[in-house]
Amino acid sequence: TSSIRASWEIQTRSDNRVYFQRLKNQLGPDYHVTSETTSAIALVKHIEGDTYTVAIQGSGAPAGTVVEARFVAAPD
């Protein structure tokens, strides 16, 4: 039983609402939104006994939004 974790930070010119919608479109129907607020979103995908989680936190920046992302892949 092992897991994979990754985190990263990007800056985008989009606001949270636009960025979250783009993320949902890119991840497609396999990922399901488990929670969403104006500043954070979490999505989950289940496949073959594993769970993949993407958690995004967005905060305002002078030129858009700073996005902090975390990805975790772990067995169910």
Secondary structure, 3 states (H helix, E strand, C coil): CCCEEEEEEEEECCCHHHHHHHHHHHHHHHCEEEEECCCEEEEEEEECCEEEEEEEEEEEECCEEEEEEEEEEEEC
